[in-house]
Amino acid sequence: QVQLVESGGGLVQPGGSLRLSCAASETNFSIYAMGWYRQAPGKQRELVAGISSGGNTNYADSVKGRFTISRDNAKNTVYLQMNSLKPEDTAVYYCNAKLRLLRYWGQGTQVTVSS
């Protein structure tokens, strides 16, 4: 069982930045593909960004050029740097770890973009 703990959410003004962190309990963290998802009220959970065990990244079209996912395998942590935030980025952000058929989720962290 992999435990994931997100942090770094909060309230930010439009145009601002936040960095989310997700710390994993798994000692073999480096073999997991990691991702950040988000869910806004009344909407389905959607993939925001993913990073493979080899470091390949992918992004939702809505965040390309604004968000950056990265990982530090020595710290068992994945990050999501979010710049130029918009009100429509407001959601609960979840960290996800994936290995073959295994899926693990964090508890989520709220990001609110508002003036």
C-alpha atoms as a printed R data frame, in Angstrom:
    type eleno elety resid chain resno       x      y       z
1   ATOM     1    CA   GLN     A     1   0.000  0.000   0.000
2   ATOM     2    CA   VAL     A     2   1.417  3.356  -1.061
3   ATOM     3    CA   GLN     A     3   0.451  6.387   0.988
4   ATOM     4    CA   LEU     A     4   0.456  9.735  -0.766
5   ATOM     5    CA   VAL     A     5   0.308 13.051   1.068
6   ATOM     6    CA   GLU     A     6  -0.284 16.260  -0.877
7   ATOM     7    CA   SER     A     7   0.571 19.742   0.327
8   ATOM     8    CA   GLY     A     8   0.933 23.246  -1.025
9   ATOM     9    CA   GLY     A     9  -2.621 24.141  -1.908
10  ATOM    10    CA   GLY     A    10  -4.279 27.381  -0.915
11  ATOM    11    CA   LEU     A    11  -5.857 30.616  -2.059
12  ATOM    12    CA   VAL     A    12  -4.075 32.604  -4.758
13  ATOM    13    CA   GLN     A    13  -5.006 35.533  -6.956
14  ATOM    14    CA   PRO     A    14  -5.368 35.134 -10.713
15  ATOM    15    CA   GLY     A    15  -1.964 35.241 -12.348
16  ATOM    16    CA   GLY     A    16  -0.278 33.899  -9.240
17  ATOM    17    CA   SER     A    17   1.689 30.720  -8.642
18  ATOM    18    CA   LEU     A    18   1.580 27.706  -6.362
19  ATOM    19    CA   ARG     A    19   3.711 24.598  -6.036
20  ATOM    20    CA   LEU     A    20   2.054 21.378  -4.978
21  ATOM    21    CA   SER     A    21   4.033 18.531  -3.456
22  ATOM    22    CA   CYS     A    22   3.142 14.881  -3.065
23  ATOM    23    CA   ALA     A    23   5.232 12.736  -0.743
24  ATOM    24    CA   ALA     A    24   5.037  8.965  -1.164
25  ATOM    25    CA   SER     A    25   5.673  6.313   1.452
26  ATOM    26    CA   GLU     A    26   6.880  3.825  -1.144
27  ATOM    27    CA   THR     A    27  10.599  3.096  -1.107
28  ATOM    28    CA   ASN     A    28  10.423  1.954  -4.750
29  ATOM    29    CA   PHE     A    29   8.914  5.290  -5.722
30  ATOM    30    CA   SER     A    30  11.043  5.602  -8.844
31  ATOM    31    CA   ILE     A    31   9.259  2.750 -10.630
32  ATOM    32    CA   TYR     A    32   5.832  4.348 -10.329
33  ATOM    33    CA   ALA     A    33   4.262  6.605 -12.895
34  ATOM    34    CA   MET     A    34   2.939  9.649 -11.082
35  ATOM    35    CA   GLY     A    35   0.188 12.061 -11.935
36  ATOM    36    CA   TRP     A    36  -1.767 15.066 -10.762
37  ATOM    37    CA   TYR     A    37  -5.518 15.105 -11.242
38  ATOM    38    CA   ARG     A    38  -8.100 17.687 -10.287
39  ATOM    39    CA   GLN     A    39 -11.796 17.775  -9.637
40  ATOM    40    CA   ALA     A    40 -13.886 20.917  -9.628
41  ATOM    41    CA   PRO     A    41 -17.370 21.016  -8.064
42  ATOM    42    CA   GLY     A    42 -19.882 19.311 -10.310
43  ATOM    43    CA   LYS     A    43 -17.225 18.058 -12.701
44  ATOM    44    CA   GLN     A    44 -15.442 14.781 -13.276
45  ATOM    45    CA   ARG     A    45 -11.901 14.233 -12.108
46  ATOM    46    CA   GLU     A    46  -9.450 14.996 -14.897
47  ATOM    47    CA   LEU     A    47  -5.778 14.400 -15.537
48  ATOM    48    CA   VAL     A    48  -3.720 17.575 -15.248
49  ATOM    49    CA   ALA     A    49  -0.191 16.246 -15.717
50  ATOM    50    CA   GLY     A    50   1.685 12.961 -15.622
51  ATOM    51    CA   ILE     A    51   5.286 11.852 -15.394
52  ATOM    52    CA   SER     A    52   6.542  8.371 -16.150
53  ATOM    53    CA   SER     A    53   9.168  6.440 -14.249
54  ATOM    54    CA   GLY     A    54  11.577  7.492 -16.985
55  ATOM    55    CA   GLY     A    55  10.722 11.163 -16.650
56  ATOM    56    CA   ASN     A    56   8.504 11.601 -19.702
57  ATOM    57    CA   THR     A    57   5.763 14.137 -19.106
58  ATOM    58    CA   ASN     A    58   2.319 14.857 -20.503
59  ATOM    59    CA   TYR     A    59  -0.146 17.668 -19.826
60  ATOM    60    CA   ALA     A    60  -3.764 18.537 -20.326
61  ATOM    61    CA   ASP     A    61  -4.155 21.107 -23.089
62  ATOM    62    CA   SER     A    62  -5.656 23.559 -20.612
63  ATOM    63    CA   VAL     A    63  -2.442 23.741 -18.554
64  ATOM    64    CA   LYS     A    64   0.290 23.385 -21.179
65  ATOM    65    CA   GLY     A    65   2.837 26.137 -20.871
66  ATOM    66    CA   ARG     A    66   1.633 27.090 -17.387
67  ATOM    67    CA   PHE     A    67   2.109 23.962 -15.259
68  ATOM    68    CA   THR     A    68   5.208 21.807 -14.843
69  ATOM    69    CA   ILE     A    69   5.341 18.362 -13.274
70  ATOM    70    CA   SER     A    70   8.593 17.021 -11.890
71  ATOM    71    CA   ARG     A    71   9.804 14.318  -9.565
72  ATOM    72    CA   ASP     A    72  12.626 13.849  -7.086
73  ATOM    73    CA   ASN     A    73  13.136 10.125  -6.632
74  ATOM    74    CA   ALA     A    74  15.634 10.663  -3.814
75  ATOM    75    CA   LYS     A    75  12.873 12.373  -1.826
76  ATOM    76    CA   ASN     A    76  10.006 10.141  -3.023
77  ATOM    77    CA   THR     A    77   8.209 13.304  -4.064
78  ATOM    78    CA   VAL     A    78   6.428 14.614  -7.129
79  ATOM    79    CA   TYR     A    79   5.744 18.306  -7.680
80  ATOM    80    CA   LEU     A    80   3.359 20.407  -9.700
81  ATOM    81    CA   GLN     A    81   4.499 23.962 -10.341
82  ATOM    82    CA   MET     A    82   1.498 26.038 -11.339
83  ATOM    83    CA   ASN     A    83   2.024 29.477 -12.861
84  ATOM    84    CA   SER     A    84  -0.336 32.021 -14.389
85  ATOM    85    CA   LEU     A    85  -3.210 30.534 -12.449
86  ATOM    86    CA   LYS     A    86  -6.746 31.171 -13.611
87  ATOM    87    CA   PRO     A    87 -10.071 30.982 -11.762
88  ATOM    88    CA   GLU     A    88 -10.918 27.894 -13.811
89  ATOM    89    CA   ASP     A    89  -7.954 26.112 -12.197
90  ATOM    90    CA   THR     A    90  -9.891 26.095  -8.932
91  ATOM    91    CA   ALA     A    91 -10.334 22.486  -7.825
92  ATOM    92    CA   VAL     A    92  -9.209 19.813  -5.427
93  ATOM    93    CA   TYR     A    93  -5.907 18.457  -6.718
94  ATOM    94    CA   TYR     A    94  -5.077 14.801  -6.204
95  ATOM    95    CA   CYS     A    95  -1.807 12.954  -6.499
96  ATOM    96    CA   ASN     A    96  -1.858  9.524  -8.152
97  ATOM    97    CA   ALA     A    97   0.660  6.694  -8.264
98  ATOM    98    CA   LYS     A    98   0.368  3.988 -10.895
99  ATOM    99    CA   LEU     A    99   2.175  0.702 -11.400
100 ATOM   100    CA   ARG     A   100   0.677 -1.816 -13.800
101 ATOM   101    CA   LEU     A   101  -2.864 -2.422 -12.441
102 ATOM   102    CA   LEU     A   102  -2.185 -0.742  -9.090
103 ATOM   103    CA   ARG     A   103  -3.547  2.742  -8.442
104 ATOM   104    CA   TYR     A   104  -3.123  4.867  -5.334
105 ATOM   105    CA   TRP     A   105  -4.584  8.271  -4.491
106 ATOM   106    CA   GLY     A   106  -3.792 11.003  -2.028
107 ATOM   107    CA   GLN     A   107  -6.434 12.787   0.024
108 ATOM   108    CA   GLY     A   108  -6.355 15.920  -2.143
109 ATOM   109    CA   THR     A   109  -5.439 19.543  -1.596
110 ATOM   110    CA   GLN     A   110  -7.682 22.510  -2.380
111 ATOM   111    CA   VAL     A   111  -6.513 25.142  -4.834
112 ATOM   112    CA   THR     A   112  -8.647 28.266  -5.085
113 ATOM   113    CA   VAL     A   113  -7.870 30.996  -7.604
114 ATOM   114    CA   SER     A   114  -9.821 34.123  -6.824
115 ATOM   115    CA   SER     A   115  -9.389 37.840  -6.389
